[in-house]
Amino acid sequence: MTAKVALVTGGGSGIGRAISHRLAADGYATAVLDLNAASAKTVVEEILENGYTAAAFGDVDVSDRSQVDAAVESVRDSLGAVSVLVNNAGITGFKKFGHITDEVWERTLAINLSGPFYACQAVVPDMTKAGWGRIVNISSSSAQGGQQFMTHYVASKAGLVGFTKSLALELGPSGITVNTIPPGFVDTPMLRGSERDGLLGGSVDEHADRTPVRRAGKPEDIAAACSFLCSEEAGYITGQIIGVNGGRNT
Ligand SMILES: NC(=O)c1ccc[n+]([C@@H]2O[C@H](COP(=O)([O-])OP(=O)(O)OC[C@H]3O[C@@H](n4cnc5c(N)ncnc54)[C@H](O)[C@@H]3O)[C@@H](O)[C@H]2O)c1
């Protein structure tokens, strides 16, 4: 059997990097897509050094449909039809509600919500043709409980949860599952950037001390759940929110 192809958006850093490594180790030819070409290339070099298959697709902005379509076409040409899509690329943001400009609102929704929309529309024909597919959308635990000063971000991620549930109903008959993992407090460059900017309401360590499992999440925690959701044996799980958050949200 030729290797199935997995496409990971935002695969150059943090959670996306760990998911790219994990799916490659699981046997997928892995397309690492990122706006940051250098980081996508670095992750692919790491994967190749480990003896697995991957290719980088850099300088791709998921908020631009034409760039997404062109990138998916390149993935098909170089690796093959896409079986697994992980919509992970995202941006965060902290602003008091009255200070959220139209530009910030629209950019956040464009990347965090329209990006998955474009990517799904680009790859679903491959999955439908194959009669098999796995889509995992990386949302956020903040969409479960809300988060002050993140109305725009949380709205985008809550939108992704509804998107997941609806698409799962539509694609189930075609053998395609669609689930969402809302990570909570995962130690990545995004989280450390928020800590550095004093936006977390305490340090990462202080938050870890208040987390039921007494540690921050690791990108590999999300990758492990994602790997399971992409597996054959997860075929009866669709439209679900699989929280990976150390017990911070239940
Ligand atoms: N770290 C956490 O605690 C946490 C919590 C909840 C949700 N999340 C979500 O997990 C996902 C990954 O977050 P992370 O912490 O690994 O962040 P990160 O900043 O380390 O990585 C995000 C990656 O997405 C890429 N990216 C950003 N905008 C893009 C665009 N327009 N097109 C293509 N690629 C783009 C970046 O270049 C980067 O490589 C995000 O969707 C984030 O919202 C993270």
The ligand as an SDF file (V2000), in Angstrom:
LIG
                    3D

 44 48  0  0  0  0  0  0  0  0999 V2000
   -0.5890   26.7590   22.7400 N   0  0  0  0  0  0  0  0  0  0  0  0
   -1.7610   26.6900   23.3160 C   0  0  0  0  0  0  0  0  0  0  0  0
   -1.8670   26.6310   24.5550 O   0  0  0  0  0  0  0  0  0  0  0  0
   -3.0200   26.6690   22.5020 C   0  0  0  0  0  0  0  0  0  0  0  0
   -4.2310   26.6780   23.1970 C   0  0  0  0  0  0  0  0  0  0  0  0
   -5.4110   26.6530   22.4690 C   0  0  0  0  0  0  0  0  0  0  0  0
   -5.3740   26.6030   21.0840 C   0  0  0  0  0  0  0  0  0  0  0  0
   -4.1860   26.5960   20.4310 N   0  0  0  0  0  0  0  0  0  0  0  0
   -4.2290   26.5420   18.9680 C   0  0  0  0  0  0  0  0  0  0  0  0
   -3.3140   25.5830   18.4890 O   0  0  0  0  0  0  0  0  0  0  0  0
   -2.8300   25.9680   17.2040 C   0  0  0  0  0  0  0  0  0  0  0  0
   -1.3110   25.9340   17.1960 C   0  0  0  0  0  0  0  0  0  0  0  0
   -0.8480   26.8530   18.1800 O   0  0  0  0  0  0  0  0  0  0  0  0
    0.6520   26.8820   18.7150 P   0  0  0  0  0  0  0  0  0  0  0  0
    0.5510   27.1970   20.1560 O   0  0  0  0  0  0  0  0  0  0  0  0
    1.4090   25.6920   18.2470 O   0  0  0  0  0  0  0  0  0  0  0  0
    1.1430   28.2190   17.9630 O   0  0  0  0  0  0  0  0  0  0  0  0
    2.5000   28.6170   17.2140 P   0  0  0  0  0  0  0  0  0  0  0  0
    2.4090   30.1040   17.0740 O   0  0  0  0  0  0  0  0  0  0  0  0
    3.6670   28.0140   17.8850 O   0  0  0  0  0  0  0  0  0  0  0  0
    2.3240   27.9450   15.7790 O   0  0  0  0  0  0  0  0  0  0  0  0
    1.3610   28.3970   14.8550 C   0  0  0  0  0  0  0  0  0  0  0  0
    1.8730   28.1230   13.4520 C   0  0  0  0  0  0  0  0  0  0  0  0
    0.8600   28.5790   12.5220 O   0  0  0  0  0  0  0  0  0  0  0  0
    1.5120   29.2990   11.4900 C   0  0  0  0  0  0  0  0  0  0  0  0
    0.5830   30.2870   10.9160 N   0  0  0  0  0  0  0  0  0  0  0  0
    0.0960   31.4060   11.5060 C   0  0  0  0  0  0  0  0  0  0  0  0
   -0.6740   32.0760   10.6440 N   0  0  0  0  0  0  0  0  0  0  0  0
   -0.6910   31.3620    9.4940 C   0  0  0  0  0  0  0  0  0  0  0  0
   -1.3040   31.5510    8.2310 C   0  0  0  0  0  0  0  0  0  0  0  0
   -2.0620   32.6290    7.9820 N   0  0  0  0  0  0  0  0  0  0  0  0
   -1.1280   30.6090    7.2660 N   0  0  0  0  0  0  0  0  0  0  0  0
   -0.3480   29.5300    7.5010 C   0  0  0  0  0  0  0  0  0  0  0  0
    0.2880   29.3050    8.6730 N   0  0  0  0  0  0  0  0  0  0  0  0
    0.1210   30.2210    9.6510 C   0  0  0  0  0  0  0  0  0  0  0  0
    2.6880   29.9850   12.1680 C   0  0  0  0  0  0  0  0  0  0  0  0
    3.6730   30.3870   11.2270 O   0  0  0  0  0  0  0  0  0  0  0  0
    3.1520   28.8940   13.1150 C   0  0  0  0  0  0  0  0  0  0  0  0
    4.0850   28.0410   12.4940 O   0  0  0  0  0  0  0  0  0  0  0  0
   -3.4240   27.3520   16.9220 C   0  0  0  0  0  0  0  0  0  0  0  0
   -4.5630   27.2340   16.0930 O   0  0  0  0  0  0  0  0  0  0  0  0
   -3.8120   27.8360   18.3040 C   0  0  0  0  0  0  0  0  0  0  0  0
   -4.8630   28.7750   18.2630 O   0  0  0  0  0  0  0  0  0  0  0  0
   -3.0030   26.6340   21.1160 C   0  0  0  0  0  0  0  0  0  0  0  0
  1  2  1  0
  2  3  2  0
  2  4  1  0
  4  5  1  0
  4 44  2  0
  5  6  2  0
  6  7  1  0
  7  8  2  0
  8  9  1  0
  8 44  1  0
  9 10  1  0
  9 42  1  0
 10 11  1  0
 11 12  1  0
 11 40  1  0
 12 13  1  0
 13 14  1  0
 14 15  2  0
 14 16  1  0
 14 17  1  0
 17 18  1  0
 18 19  2  0
 18 20  1  0
 18 21  1  0
 21 22  1  0
 22 23  1  0
 23 24  1  0
 23 38  1  0
 24 25  1  0
 25 26  1  0
 25 36  1  0
 26 27  1  0
 26 35  1  0
 27 28  2  0
 28 29  1  0
 29 30  1  0
 29 35  2  0
 30 31  1  0
 30 32  2  0
 32 33  1  0
 33 34  2  0
 34 35  1  0
 36 37  1  0
 36 38  1  0
 38 39  1  0
 40 41  1  0
 40 42  1  0
 42 43  1  0
M  CHG  2   8   1  16  -1
M  END
$$$$
